[in-house]
Amino acid sequence: MSLTESASGWPLRLKFNLVLAVIFLASLGGAGIYYYGFLERNAIEDVRRDSEVLMATALAIRAYTTDEVKPHLDPLNTQTFLPQTVPAFAAVETLRRLSERFPGYEYREATLDPTNPRNRATRWETGVIDDLIARQKQAPHEDAELWGIHGQGVKRALYVARPIVINNPSCLSCHGDPAAAPESMVRLYGRSGGYGWKMAQTVGMQIVKVPMLYPLEKARQTFETFMLSLVAVFGLMFLGLNLALSALVVEPMARLNRRLEDLATKDFLTDLVNRRRFFERLESEMAAARVHGSSLSVVMFDLDFFKRINDTFGHDSGDLVLKHTAVRVRELLRSSDCAARFGGEEFMILLRETPIDAAMALAEAVRARIADAPFETVGTVSASFGVAGWNHEEDAHALINRADRALYDAKEGGRNQVCRAAEAPVRRVLVTAESPA
């Protein structure tokens, strides 16, 4: 990539990539927030469905125990109380075995005043029961249910709670008047709790817990995979857009800029730099020479009797002479030198790090190259030269004026020759008695 292409292409490419990066980061952030929330909601919904299945399983076990087990085992309760005949006990024990296979899945029936002490509600469970009772009072004709998230870290779980309401009169045979309770149950649990219940009373709750670790971890992994895929897609898109930008925008613009720069700084006929560009280059080289203390010289020349060539052979032949003259000059210059068409048939050469004697020799070589080889159609053409060395004090115009006066001397002296410019006048500093020596 050329310097011009780099200068013109990189700011555009940088701005384009910055805009693209900002759009991508904003889109990635928005997509990440939305998709993470979407996956988390789906994970919670999955857990909700699992909790509903677990709750339905507990209710099915309770119903089966009530309908199929209790009638057959009740006669035995007169002698030894069998907890297996209690629907709540059967559901809790059955699902406890399930939790051994699937840790974190729990079913519990917590009561405020239990017969079996293991069913006593904890402080947190008591709060949930109170919330269920409050909800029943607000909407007595609707099935009360609460759900939420409980626990931290790996123990974080979604719970679903439903109230235990005394709707079956048979429940009061054991939990109503303690005197009417089965003697075998009293012997097992005593008379301290679980009695005096009434119809339509909420005595506790059924609660299931389903762990959220695995669904949320799965959601996190899916989210990371999705985000990585987005980054990969953006990377490919970023590469493709940059390649397209280079092929369709940057390179054509660089070529156009080079063309515009050539039009602005070069002479269209000779392909040498123009007068404006030459002055810019001269000012720059003078500044560098002043810093490094190096030499600098300029050569001014023009073609002798050029108007006669145009009048005799036509302007096309004159243009051809100018182009071939520029070619012959470039063949003798270093890459660090600069040649310009100064106007009409007049040319300038800037020689950096070149003292006046070396500049005179180069001018003589150019003069010989022009004069010794005839030009097509017009034949032999000569040129006159003026050479000036810079004294590190005068400005660019003064230096060129000295070369121009030397060129005039070459013309007056018979043409087809090289003349050395007179030395620039040296500034004299007046030293007074008060001035330091």
Stockholm file with secondary structure:
# STOCKHOLM 1.0

chainA/1-437         MSLTESASGWPLRLKFNLVLAVIFLASLGGAGIYYYGFLERNAIEDVRRDSEVLMATALAIRAYTTDEVKPHLDPLNTQTFLPQTVPAFAAVETLRRLSERFPGYEYREATLDPTNPRNRATRWETGVIDDLIARQKQAPHEDAELWGIHGQGVKRALYVARPIVINNPSCLSCHGDPAAAPESMVRLYGRSGGYGWKMAQTVGMQIVKVPMLYPLEKARQTFETFMLSLVAVFGLMFLGLNLALSALVVEPMARLNRRLEDLATKDFLTDLVNRRRFFERLESEMAAARVHGSSLSVVMFDLDFFKRINDTFGHDSGDLVLKHTAVRVRELLRSSDCAARFGGEEFMILLRETPIDAAMALAEAVRARIADAPFETVGTVSASFGVAGWNHEEDAHALINRADRALYDAKEGGRNQVCRAAEAPVRRVLVTAESPA
#=GR chainA/1-437 SS CCHHHHHHHHHHHHHHHHHHHHHHHHHHHHHHHHHHHHHHHHHHHHHHHHHHHHHHHHHHHHHHIIIIIHHHHGGGGGTSCCGGGSHHHHHHHHHHHHHHHSTTCEEEEEESSCSSGGGBCCHHHHHHHHHHHHHHHHCTTSCCCEEEEECSGGGCEEEEEEEEECCCGGGHHHHSCGGGSCHHHHHHHCSSSSCCCCTTCEEEEEEEEEECHHHHHHHHHHHHHHHHHHHHHHHHHHHHHHHHHIIIIIHHHHHHHHHHHHHHHBCTTTCSBCHHHHHHHHHHHHHHHHHHTCCEEEEEEEETTHHHHHHHHCHHHHHHHHHHHHHHHHHHSCTTCEEEEEETTEEEEEEETCCHHHHHHHHHHHHHHHHHSCBTTTBCCCEEEEEEECCSSSCHHHHHHHHHHHHHHHHHTTSSSEEECCCCCCCCCCCCSSSCC
#=GC SS_cons         CCHHHHHHHHHHHHHHHHHHHHHHHHHHHHHHHHHHHHHHHHHHHHHHHHHHHHHHHHHHHHHHIIIIIHHHHGGGGGTSCCGGGSHHHHHHHHHHHHHHHSTTCEEEEEESSCSSGGGBCCHHHHHHHHHHHHHHHHCTTSCCCEEEEECSGGGCEEEEEEEEECCCGGGHHHHSCGGGSCHHHHHHHCSSSSCCCCTTCEEEEEEEEEECHHHHHHHHHHHHHHHHHHHHHHHHHHHHHHHHHIIIIIHHHHHHHHHHHHHHHBCTTTCSBCHHHHHHHHHHHHHHHHHHTCCEEEEEEEETTHHHHHHHHCHHHHHHHHHHHHHHHHHHSCTTCEEEEEETTEEEEEEETCCHHHHHHHHHHHHHHHHHSCBTTTBCCCEEEEEEECCSSSCHHHHHHHHHHHHHHHHHTTSSSEEECCCCCCCCCCCCSSSCC
//
